[in-house]
Amino acid sequence: RLQKLKEMFISKFGSAPKFYARAPGRVNLIGEHIDYCGYAVLPMAIEQDILIAVEPVQTQVVQLANTNSSYLDFTTSVNNIQINKTKPQWHNYFLCGLKGIQEHFGLNNPTGMNCLLDGTIPPSSGLSSSSALVCCAGLVTLRANGKTLSKVELAEICTKSERYIGTEGGGMDQSISFLAEEGTAKLIEFSPLRATDVRLPSGATFVIANSCVEMNKAATSHYNIRVMECRLATKLLAKSKGLEWKKMLRLHDVQTKLGVSLEEMLTIIEEILHPEPYSTEEICKCLGISLEELRSQILSQNMQDVATFKLYQRAKHVYSEAARVLEFKKICSEAPANALQLLGELMNQSHISCREMYECSCPELDRLVDICLQFGAIGSRLTGAGWGGCTVSMVPTDKLNTFLKNVKKAYYQTDGQRLAGENNNLFATKPGRGALVFVEA
């Protein structure tokens, strides 16, 4: 693959690349939609990645090309980075990483670059191809400009800079992309960012299956509405408990301030929030503010026209999912005889909560989860933002081949379009290594 990339680079730019950078995609084993609420998540890097061949150049111009011809070439001056939020095209994700590093160091005359990108992560599949591209671009810019940062600093800069494209992400994708190590999943905690190894039990393999429903999270308001619903739930819970609600943004802050367990937070939700959607008027009444204040101080620009918010369901998902993450890690550490069954059960509960409480599934994902469980998965759930994309299933290793054959037949061979990409759509994966830069020997 590297040789092929090098040859394409030479034919495109007329000279050889000076170095390469790679950043992996990821699969989240458990802990969906809770990173931006301040809670720990449990992902692992996958073997699929973004690989970029780079040649720093004297002109202050970045030329971007892609081995996939459906992604068009792009050229820009490094001194005038414009990121278009309205159409999230592939080069904009590269520009996020570039701009993040430039701003961090206050680079006045950044180095120009010729870059050729090759990606093996299926796009819009919930395996974090966009964040891998942001991370890879950050790494490329860092190296081309002769700067150094720790992996943690890089992850934090890339998390912030991906927001230039309008996605209010929480930092899981960028963190695992940099901090992953081969052979282990990671418990990733935030504020401060840290990663702890989680050894997965032997005897099972994780299988990723793509529903083939594409979901581009930057182009959708679903994702950002959920972020806002969690923020509003935070404020209502904090106010009713007499906390300084105006300063609070994340559900984790409420739990920390109250000094209670996740289980107790679930009881508090039942007491304070109602399952019916909240209108903007009711939210204003609960917080004792005017509609004008709500719009100018709390709701983001793209939320001004949303009329109702589901606060009970979103908060219930977040606190219960945060508890499942800790339980998953505990089972992996203690490794009881029935560890696989217990982990599978947590994955299944997570999917039900994503489907019913967070409403981030879709009919195809639900069907795929059912098929995977029917053919021997111990646990199966959607992974990534949802509304399309992939499922991750834990499958007994000795049943892997039969499982793959049956799922292929039941889900992919019934549909020509799904069948076309089936090798990329259904695969077993092991925990892979994190992002790196390398030079040919």
MOPEVEN-V15915 format. One record per residue. N is the residue number from 1. OMEGA is omega in radians with two decimals (NA if undefined). D_FIRST is the distance of its C-alpha to the first C-alpha in Angstrom with 1 decimal. Layout:
# MOPEVEN-V15915
{{N | OMEGA | D_FIRST} {N | OMEGA | D_FIRST}}
This chain:
# MOPEVEN-V15915
{{1 | -3.13 | 0.0} {2 | -3.13 | 3.8} {3 | -3.13 | 5.5} {4 | -3.14 | 5.1} {5 | 3.14 | 6.1} {6 | -3.14 | 8.6} {7 | 3.12 | 10.0} {8 | -3.14 | 10.6} {9 | -3.13 | 12.2} {10 | -3.12 | 14.4} {11 | -3.13 | 15.5} {12 | -2.99 | 16.3} {13 | 3.07 | 18.1} {14 | 3.05 | 19.1} {15 | -3.05 | 18.0} {16 | 3.07 | 15.1} {17 | 3.13 | 14.1} {18 | 3.09 | 16.3} {19 | -3.14 | 14.5} {20 | 3.03 | 12.0} {21 | 3.07 | 13.3} {22 | 3.03 | 12.3} {23 | -3.06 | 15.0} {24 | 2.90 | 15.2} {25 | 3.14 | 17.2} {26 | 2.96 | 20.3} {27 | 3.14 | 22.8} {28 | -3.07 | 26.4} {29 | 3.06 | 28.3} {30 | 3.13 | 31.7} {31 | -3.05 | 33.2} {32 | 3.08 | 32.7} {33 | 3.09 | 34.1} {34 | -3.13 | 35.8} {35 | -3.13 | 33.8} {36 | 3.03 | 35.5} {37 | 3.07 | 38.8} {38 | -3.06 | 38.3} {39 | 3.14 | 37.4} {40 | -3.13 | 34.9} {41 | -3.05 | 32.0} {42 | -3.14 | 29.9} {43 | 2.90 | 26.1} {44 | 3.08 | 23.1} {45 | 3.08 | 19.5} {46 | -3.10 | 17.1} {47 | 3.12 | 13.6} {48 | -3.02 | 12.4} {49 | 2.94 | 11.9} {50 | 3.14 | 11.9} {51 | -3.13 | 9.6} {52 | 3.02 | 11.5} {53 | -2.98 | 11.3} {54 | 2.96 | 15.1} {55 | 3.06 | 17.8} {56 | -3.10 | 21.3} {57 | -3.09 | 23.9} {58 | -3.12 | 27.7} {59 | -3.13 | 28.5} {60 | -3.10 | 28.9} {61 | 3.01 | 26.5} {62 | 3.04 | 23.3} {63 | -3.12 | 21.1} {64 | 3.04 | 18.6} {65 | -3.06 | 16.2} {66 | 3.12 | 13.9} {67 | 3.10 | 11.1} {68 | -3.00 | 13.5} {69 | 3.10 | 16.6} {70 | 3.04 | 19.0} {71 | -3.00 | 18.7} {72 | 3.07 | 20.7} {73 | -3.13 | 20.4} {74 | 3.12 | 22.7} {75 | 3.10 | 24.6} {76 | 3.03 | 27.2} {77 | 3.14 | 29.4} {78 | -3.12 | 28.6} {79 | -3.08 | 32.3} {80 | -3.07 | 32.8} {81 | 3.09 | 30.4} {82 | 3.14 | 31.6} {83 | -3.09 | 30.1} {84 | -3.12 | 31.3} {85 | -3.00 | 32.2} {86 | 3.10 | 33.4} {87 | -3.08 | 30.1} {88 | 3.12 | 27.2} {89 | -2.99 | 24.4} {90 | -3.06 | 20.9} {91 | 3.13 | 21.6} {92 | 3.10 | 24.7} {93 | 3.06 | 22.8} {94 | -3.11 | 21.0} {95 | 3.09 | 24.5} {96 | -3.13 | 25.9} {97 | 3.13 | 23.8} {98 | -3.09 | 24.6} {99 | 3.14 | 28.3} {100 | -3.13 | 28.6} {101 | 3.13 | 27.7} {102 | -3.08 | 29.8} {103 | -3.13 | 32.8} {104 | -3.11 | 32.6} {105 | -3.09 | 32.9} {106 | -3.07 | 35.0} {107 | 3.14 | 33.0} {108 | 3.13 | 35.1} {109 | -3.08 | 32.9} {110 | 3.14 | 29.3} {111 | 3.01 | 26.6} {112 | -3.09 | 25.0} {113 | 2.86 | 21.2} {114 | -3.08 | 18.6} {115 | 3.02 | 15.8} {116 | -3.03 | 12.7} {117 | 3.04 | 11.7} {118 | -3.10 | 9.1} {119 | 3.08 | 10.7} {120 | 3.10 | 10.6} {121 | 3.12 | 14.3} {122 | -3.08 | 16.7} {123 | 3.11 | 18.9} {124 | -3.08 | 22.6} {125 | -3.13 | 22.3} {126 | 3.11 | 23.9} {127 | 2.98 | 20.8} {128 | 3.10 | 21.0} {129 | -3.09 | 18.2} {130 | 3.13 | 20.7} {131 | 3.10 | 21.6} {132 | 3.13 | 18.0} {133 | 3.09 | 17.7} {134 | -3.12 | 21.1} {135 | -3.13 | 20.3} {136 | 3.12 | 17.1} {137 | 3.10 | 19.2} {138 | -3.14 | 22.0} {139 | 3.13 | 19.9} {140 | -3.11 | 18.7} {141 | 3.12 | 22.3} {142 | -3.09 | 23.7} {143 | -3.09 | 21.7} {144 | -3.12 | 22.2} {145 | 3.06 | 25.9} {146 | -3.14 | 26.3} {147 | 3.06 | 27.6} {148 | 3.08 | 27.3} {149 | 3.03 | 28.0} {150 | 3.13 | 28.0} {151 | -3.14 | 25.6} {152 | 3.13 | 28.7} {153 | 3.12 | 29.6} {154 | -3.13 | 26.2} {155 | -3.10 | 26.3} {156 | 3.11 | 29.8} {157 | -3.12 | 29.1} {158 | 3.07 | 26.1} {159 | 3.14 | 28.4} {160 | -3.00 | 31.1} {161 | 3.08 | 29.1} {162 | 3.12 | 27.5} {163 | 3.07 | 31.2} {164 | -3.08 | 31.3} {165 | 3.03 | 29.9} {166 | 3.11 | 32.7} {167 | -3.11 | 31.3} {168 | -3.06 | 33.7} {169 | -3.05 | 31.1} {170 | 3.08 | 32.1} {171 | 3.12 | 29.4} {172 | -2.98 | 27.9} {173 | -3.10 | 24.4} {174 | -3.10 | 24.0} {175 | -3.11 | 25.7} {176 | -3.14 | 23.5} {177 | 3.14 | 20.3} {178 | -2.94 | 21.6} {179 | -3.08 | 23.8} {180 | 3.01 | 21.9} {181 | -3.08 | 21.8} {182 | 3.02 | 20.1} {183 | -3.13 | 22.6} {184 | 2.97 | 25.0} {185 | -3.11 | 25.9} {186 | 2.89 | 27.9} {187 | -3.12 | 31.2} {188 | 3.12 | 30.9} {189 | -3.04 | 34.3} {190 | 3.09 | 35.2} {191 | -0.06 | 37.8} {192 | -3.13 | 36.9} {193 | 3.04 | 33.3} {194 | -3.08 | 32.6} {195 | 3.13 | 30.4} {196 | 3.12 | 31.6} {197 | 3.01 | 29.7} {198 | -3.13 | 30.5} {199 | -3.12 | 30.0} {200 | -3.10 | 29.6} {201 | 3.12 | 31.9} {202 | 3.10 | 30.6} {203 | 3.11 | 31.1} {204 | 3.13 | 29.3} {205 | 3.08 | 25.7} {206 | -3.11 | 24.7} {207 | 3.11 | 23.6} {208 | 3.10 | 22.4} {209 | -3.10 | 23.8} {210 | 3.13 | 23.4} {211 | -3.09 | 26.8} {212 | 2.98 | 25.2} {213 | -3.07 | 27.8} {214 | 3.13 | 26.2} {215 | 3.14 | 27.8} {216 | -2.95 | 27.1} {217 | -3.14 | 29.1} {218 | -3.07 | 29.6} {219 | -3.05 | 31.2} {220 | 3.09 | 33.6} {221 | -3.12 | 36.8} {222 | -3.03 | 36.7} {223 | -3.09 | 34.6} {224 | 3.06 | 36.8} {225 | 3.14 | 40.0} {226 | 3.12 | 39.1} {227 | -3.12 | 38.7} {228 | 3.13 | 42.1} {229 | 3.11 | 43.8} {230 | 3.14 | 42.8} {231 | 3.14 | 44.2} {232 | 3.10 | 47.4} {233 | 3.10 | 47.9} {234 | -3.06 | 47.5} {235 | 3.13 | 50.3} {236 | 3.12 | 52.6} {237 | -3.10 | 52.3} {238 | -3.10 | 52.8} {239 | -3.09 | 55.9} {240 | 3.11 | 57.5} {241 | 3.07 | 57.2} {242 | 3.12 | 58.7} {243 | 3.09 | 55.6} {244 | -2.96 | 54.7} {245 | -3.08 | 52.7} {246 | -3.10 | 52.1} {247 | -3.00 | 49.8} {248 | -3.09 | 47.8} {249 | -3.00 | 44.5} {250 | -3.11 | 42.8} {251 | 3.11 | 44.1} {252 | -3.12 | 43.3} {253 | -3.11 | 45.8} {254 | 3.14 | 48.6} {255 | -3.13 | 48.0} {256 | -3.12 | 47.9} {257 | -3.13 | 51.1} {258 | 3.13 | 53.0} {259 | -3.12 | 51.8} {260 | -3.14 | 51.5} {261 | 3.08 | 49.1} {262 | 3.13 | 46.6} {263 | 3.12 | 49.0} {264 | 3.09 | 51.9} {265 | 3.13 | 49.8} {266 | 3.09 | 49.5} {267 | -3.14 | 53.4} {268 | 3.10 | 53.8} {269 | -3.12 | 51.8} {270 | -3.11 | 54.1} {271 | -2.92 | 57.1} {272 | -3.04 | 56.0} {273 | 3.08 | 53.6} {274 | -3.08 | 54.5} {275 | 3.14 | 52.1} {276 | 3.12 | 53.2} {277 | 3.10 | 51.1} {278 | 3.03 | 52.5} {279 | 3.11 | 53.6} {280 | 3.13 | 53.2} {281 | -3.10 | 57.0} {282 | 3.11 | 57.1} {283 | 3.12 | 54.4} {284 | -3.12 | 56.6} {285 | 3.14 | 59.6} {286 | -3.09 | 58.0} {287 | -3.13 | 56.8} {288 | 3.12 | 60.0} {289 | 3.12 | 58.4} {290 | 3.11 | 58.6} {291 | 3.12 | 56.1} {292 | 3.13 | 55.7} {293 | 3.13 | 54.8} {294 | -3.08 | 52.3} {295 | -3.05 | 50.6} {296 | -3.03 | 50.6} {297 | -3.03 | 50.0} {298 | -3.08 | 47.9} {299 | 3.09 | 46.2} {300 | -3.05 | 43.2} {301 | -3.07 | 43.3} {302 | 3.13 | 41.5} {303 | -2.99 | 43.7} {304 | -3.06 | 47.1} {305 | -3.14 | 47.7} {306 | -3.01 | 46.7} {307 | -3.11 | 50.1} {308 | -3.10 | 49.5} {309 | 3.08 | 47.5} {310 | -3.04 | 47.0} {311 | -3.12 | 47.5} {312 | -3.07 | 48.7} {313 | -3.07 | 45.8} {314 | -3.14 | 43.1} {315 | -3.13 | 44.8} {316 | 3.10 | 45.4} {317 | -3.03 | 41.7} {318 | -3.10 | 40.6} {319 | -3.14 | 43.2} {320 | 3.13 | 42.7} {321 | 3.10 | 38.8} {322 | 3.11 | 39.1} {323 | 3.13 | 41.4} {324 | 3.12 | 38.9} {325 | -3.12 | 36.2} {326 | 3.12 | 38.6} {327 | 3.13 | 39.7} {328 | -3.14 | 36.2} {329 | -3.11 | 35.6} {330 | 3.14 | 39.0} {331 | 3.13 | 38.4} {332 | -3.13 | 35.1} {333 | -3.05 | 37.1} {334 | 3.11 | 40.2} {335 | 3.06 | 38.4} {336 | -3.08 | 41.4} {337 | -3.11 | 41.5} {338 | -3.08 | 40.9} {339 | -3.07 | 38.1} {340 | 3.14 | 35.7} {341 | -3.11 | 38.6} {342 | 3.13 | 39.4} {343 | 3.13 | 35.9} {344 | 3.14 | 35.5} {345 | 3.12 | 38.8} {346 | 3.12 | 37.7} {347 | 3.14 | 34.6} {348 | 3.11 | 36.9} {349 | -3.14 | 39.4} {350 | -3.13 | 36.8} {351 | -3.13 | 35.8} {352 | 3.14 | 39.5} {353 | 3.09 | 40.1} {354 | -3.10 | 37.2} {355 | -2.97 | 38.5} {356 | -3.08 | 42.2} {357 | -3.08 | 42.7} {358 | 3.12 | 39.8} {359 | 3.12 | 39.3} {360 | 3.07 | 35.6} {361 | 3.02 | 34.7} {362 | -3.04 | 35.0} {363 | -3.11 | 36.3} {364 | 3.11 | 32.9} {365 | -3.14 | 31.8} {366 | 3.14 | 35.1} {367 | -3.14 | 34.9} {368 | 3.08 | 31.4} {369 | 3.12 | 32.8} {370 | -3.14 | 35.8} {371 | -3.13 | 33.7} {372 | 3.13 | 31.7} {373 | 3.13 | 34.9} {374 | -3.08 | 36.6} {375 | 2.93 | 34.0} {376 | 3.06 | 34.2} {377 | 3.12 | 32.4} {378 | 3.09 | 34.6} {379 | 3.14 | 33.8} {380 | -3.12 | 31.9} {381 | 3.02 | 31.7} {382 | 3.10 | 30.1} {383 | -3.06 | 27.6} {384 | -3.04 | 26.9} {385 | -3.11 | 29.5} {386 | -3.08 | 30.5} {387 | -3.01 | 32.1} {388 | -3.14 | 29.1} {389 | -2.90 | 25.6} {390 | 2.91 | 25.0} {391 | 2.98 | 27.1} {392 | -3.12 | 26.4} {393 | 3.05 | 28.4} {394 | -2.99 | 29.3} {395 | 3.07 | 29.5} {396 | -3.04 | 31.1} {397 | -3.11 | 28.4} {398 | 3.12 | 30.7} {399 | -2.98 | 30.8} {400 | -3.05 | 27.2} {401 | 3.10 | 26.5} {402 | 3.14 | 29.8} {403 | -3.10 | 29.1} {404 | -3.11 | 25.8} {405 | -3.10 | 27.5} {406 | -3.14 | 30.5} {407 | 3.12 | 28.9} {408 | -3.09 | 26.7} {409 | -3.03 | 30.0} {410 | -3.05 | 32.1} {411 | -2.99 | 30.0} {412 | -3.04 | 27.2} {413 | 3.10 | 28.9} {414 | -2.99 | 31.9} {415 | -3.05 | 30.0} {416 | -3.09 | 28.0} {417 | 3.12 | 26.0} {418 | -3.09 | 25.0} {419 | -3.07 | 24.3} {420 | -3.09 | 21.8} {421 | -2.92 | 19.2} {422 | 3.13 | 20.4} {423 | 3.09 | 17.1} {424 | -3.00 | 16.2} {425 | -3.06 | 19.9} {426 | -3.12 | 20.9} {427 | 3.04 | 19.1} {428 | -3.14 | 20.3} {429 | 3.08 | 18.9} {430 | 3.10 | 19.9} {431 | -3.06 | 20.6} {432 | -3.12 | 17.4} {433 | -3.08 | 17.5} {434 | -3.05 | 18.3} {435 | 3.08 | 16.9} {436 | 3.06 | 16.2} {437 | 3.05 | 15.7} {438 | 3.14 | 14.2} {439 | 3.13 | 14.6} {440 | 3.13 | 13.0} {441 | NA | 15.7}}
